[in-house]
Amino acid sequence: MDKVETIKNLTQELLDKMVDNVTIEVQEEEGMYHVNINTEEDAPTVIGRHGETIRAIQKILEVMLYKATQERVSVLINVNDYREKQVERLQYIADQSVEKVQERNTASYLRGFSSYERRIMHEYVGKKYPELTSYSVGEGRDRRLVIDLKKEGEDQHSEVERSEEPEQSED
């Protein structure tokens, strides 16, 4: 059985314990397996609050795949186009923060995002706003995303650790 079939079968096995009536499609793209789950009634159950359940299912599936194949397999689960809607929401939040940075000429601090969400926002800010930069500060649950004006000589956008934070209240 190839990986795509293995992923599809393990995903089905896992979801059968949670919900009824799902369709699963798996596609491989550049070493990442995209698992698209469609369900009419049970999307909130599979997605969970702020995507917590979808992330947990993704981790469990990766562990199950490792046990089945003895190799690490990267999986990204999407339920009823949740990821696309999530990207749109994150881009909207980034746009709002960028407006504040441009109006106030001071950094905007955002908290409460997963590493996946921060990466989406870093990439978006880097591409759409070349005059700005974004970076992450803090550790663990306190890790925050910062959008700021580029400093003189700062060329590229990347998720970096900054040791000093400008004094700024939460936005």
GUMI-835686 format. One line per field, with one value per residue (C-alpha): residue number from 1; chain; x, y, z. Coordinates in nm, 2 decimals, padded with zeros to 4 digits. Example, Ala and Ser with C-alpha at 12.3 -4.5 7.8 and 13.67 -1.06 7.14 Angstrom:
! residues 2
pos 1,2
unit A,A
u 01.23,01.37
v -00.45,-00.11
w 00.78,00.71
END
This chain:
! residues 171
pos 1,2,3,4,5,6,7,8,9,10,11,12,13,14,15,16,17,18,19,20,21,22,23,24,25,26,27,28,29,30,31,32,33,34,35,36,37,38,39,40,41,42,43,44,45,46,47,48,49,50,51,52,53,54,55,56,57,58,59,60,61,62,63,64,65,66,67,68,69,70,71,72,73,74,75,76,77,78,79,80,81,82,83,84,85,86,87,88,89,90,91,92,93,94,95,96,97,98,99,100,101,102,103,104,105,106,107,108,109,110,111,112,113,114,115,116,117,118,119,120,121,122,123,124,125,126,127,128,129,130,131,132,133,134,135,136,137,138,139,140,141,142,143,144,145,146,147,148,149,150,151,152,153,154,155,156,157,158,159,160,161,162,163,164,165,166,167,168,169,170,171
unit A,A,A,A,A,A,A,A,A,A,A,A,A,A,A,A,A,A,A,A,A,A,A,A,A,A,A,A,A,A,A,A,A,A,A,A,A,A,A,A,A,A,A,A,A,A,A,A,A,A,A,A,A,A,A,A,A,A,A,A,A,A,A,A,A,A,A,A,A,A,A,A,A,A,A,A,A,A,A,A,A,A,A,A,A,A,A,A,A,A,A,A,A,A,A,A,A,A,A,A,A,A,A,A,A,A,A,A,A,A,A,A,A,A,A,A,A,A,A,A,A,A,A,A,A,A,A,A,A,A,A,A,A,A,A,A,A,A,A,A,A,A,A,A,A,A,A,A,A,A,A,A,A,A,A,A,A,A,A,A,A,A,A,A,A,A,A,A,A,A,A
u 00.00,00.14,00.16,-00.14,-00.36,-00.21,-00.28,-00.63,-00.70,-00.55,-00.74,-01.06,-01.00,-00.93,-01.23,-01.47,-01.43,-01.54,-01.79,-02.00,-02.01,-01.68,-01.50,-01.12,-00.88,-00.50,-00.26,00.12,00.29,00.67,00.70,00.39,00.07,-00.24,-00.54,-00.87,-01.17,-01.52,-01.81,-02.15,-02.25,-01.94,-01.69,-01.70,-01.63,-01.33,-01.19,-01.24,-01.21,-00.95,-00.84,-00.72,-00.88,-00.76,-00.40,-00.44,-00.57,-00.28,-00.03,-00.20,-00.21,00.17,00.24,00.02,00.20,00.54,00.44,00.30,00.58,00.88,00.95,00.84,00.56,00.44,00.07,-00.15,-00.52,-00.79,-01.16,-01.42,-01.17,-01.10,-00.73,-00.82,-01.06,-00.80,-00.54,-00.79,-00.86,-00.49,-00.42,-00.70,-00.55,-00.21,-00.36,-00.53,-00.20,-00.01,-00.25,-00.17,00.20,00.18,-00.04,00.16,00.51,00.55,00.55,00.23,00.24,00.00,-00.03,-00.21,-00.10,00.04,00.38,00.18,-00.03,00.27,00.45,00.15,00.15,00.53,00.52,00.22,00.37,00.70,00.54,00.28,00.46,00.83,00.87,00.78,00.92,00.77,00.94,00.85,00.95,00.90,00.89,00.62,00.27,00.40,00.55,00.42,00.43,00.55,00.50,00.73,00.89,01.21,01.52,01.78,01.98,01.73,01.67,01.48,01.17,01.21,01.09,01.37,01.42,01.46,01.62,01.48,01.12,01.03,00.80,00.45,00.11,-00.09,-00.30
v 00.00,00.34,00.64,00.82,00.51,00.45,00.82,00.80,00.47,00.59,00.92,00.73,00.50,00.79,01.00,00.70,00.72,01.08,01.16,01.01,01.08,01.22,01.21,01.22,01.31,01.30,01.47,01.48,01.81,01.87,01.61,01.73,01.53,01.74,01.57,01.73,01.62,01.71,01.67,01.84,01.83,01.76,02.02,02.20,01.87,01.80,02.15,02.23,02.56,02.78,02.47,02.28,01.96,01.97,02.02,01.73,01.50,01.61,01.52,01.18,01.10,01.18,00.94,00.67,00.71,00.69,00.36,00.23,00.34,00.39,00.73,01.08,01.20,01.57,01.61,01.91,01.85,02.08,02.05,02.21,02.47,02.58,02.65,02.89,03.08,03.08,03.24,03.51,03.58,03.60,03.83,04.06,04.07,04.15,04.43,04.58,04.57,04.72,05.01,05.08,05.06,05.30,05.55,05.54,05.47,05.22,04.84,04.63,04.33,04.03,03.73,03.40,03.25,02.90,02.87,02.78,03.10,03.32,03.18,03.26,03.62,03.66,03.55,03.77,04.08,04.02,03.99,04.26,04.52,04.55,04.86,04.66,04.36,04.10,03.89,03.68,03.74,03.54,03.17,02.90,03.03,03.38,03.39,03.70,03.83,04.18,04.39,04.69,04.95,04.81,04.94,05.11,04.84,04.56,04.38,04.07,03.95,03.65,03.50,03.60,03.63,03.99,04.05,04.39,04.49,04.86,04.97,04.93,04.84,04.55,04.62
w 00.00,-00.09,00.15,00.01,00.07,00.41,00.51,00.38,00.56,00.89,00.87,00.80,01.10,01.33,01.21,01.23,01.61,01.61,01.33,01.06,00.68,00.59,00.26,00.25,-00.03,00.01,-00.22,-00.20,-00.28,-00.23,00.05,00.24,00.24,00.22,00.38,00.27,00.48,00.38,00.62,00.61,00.97,01.18,01.07,01.41,01.59,01.36,01.36,01.73,01.91,01.73,01.53,01.84,01.74,01.38,01.51,01.75,01.48,01.26,01.54,01.61,01.25,01.21,01.50,01.35,01.02,01.18,01.35,01.02,00.79,01.02,00.86,00.95,00.73,00.72,00.71,00.68,00.75,00.61,00.69,00.46,00.35,00.71,00.63,00.34,00.57,00.84,00.60,00.51,00.87,00.96,00.66,00.78,01.13,00.98,00.76,01.07,01.26,00.96,00.96,01.33,01.27,00.97,01.16,01.49,01.36,01.63,01.66,01.70,01.92,01.86,02.08,02.08,01.75,01.68,01.50,01.18,01.21,01.28,00.98,00.76,00.89,00.86,00.49,00.42,00.58,00.41,00.06,00.08,00.29,00.20,00.41,00.72,00.91,01.13,01.39,01.70,02.06,02.37,02.45,02.45,02.51,02.56,02.21,02.02,01.67,01.62,01.31,01.29,01.06,00.90,01.07,00.85,00.66,00.74,00.41,00.46,00.65,00.87,01.19,01.42,01.79,01.90,02.24,02.31,02.27,02.23,02.51,02.36,02.49,02.35,02.04
END
